């Protein structure tokens, strides 16, 4: 049971670390340029910079309530701002879970510091968590590749109330600022980063497992 908890915590920490680069203004603006958001919205690059910084600040740092304005006019309608509040709740729920998982791994590392057998079991669990997440990334990547729109819709149904997340790309700024192509490409990039991280963690866990496996007989002999 303890091994399963460590494995899940490992997967959650990797997931959280993978998201960080994509939650920054430089990435958001670069991807908006790739997906032609300037043409969709009519905003100039400097205006899009200001919007991205404001929305991300409100989302992750609670700097405001998504009330960014351009030339005195609000960018988002009240309904769009309501959805962004819901998104903030979901994101901060994820952040809380990831931080709890990271704290758990730190506690495990501290408690197994001088116990070779326990440290061996912990590294095995870390490796299992990384490999399990790698499998999940591959499976979800295939699903997203063949049915991204359906998967995107399912995600919103799971985490948001019905009707609160449907917007018209012809008139609603939120989906013009973050069109479906933006999310499809971001998901692809996120999957790639996550896969690199899980491979790195699995490799490290494998090496540490081998090292601590050698320590277990030594520790047992010393204890005897």
Secondary structure, 3 states (H helix, E strand, C coil): CHHHHHHHHHHHHHHHHHHHHHHCHHHHHHHHHHCCHHHHHCCCHHHHHHHHHHHHHHHHHCCCCCCCEECCEECCCHHHHHHHHHHHHHHHHHHHHHHHHHHHHHHHHHHCCCCHHHHHHHHHHHHHHHHHHHHHHHHHHHHHHHHHHHHHHHHHHHHCCCCCCCCCCCCCHHHHHCCHHHHHHHHHHHHHHHHHHHHHHHHHHHHHHHHHHHHHHHHHHHHC
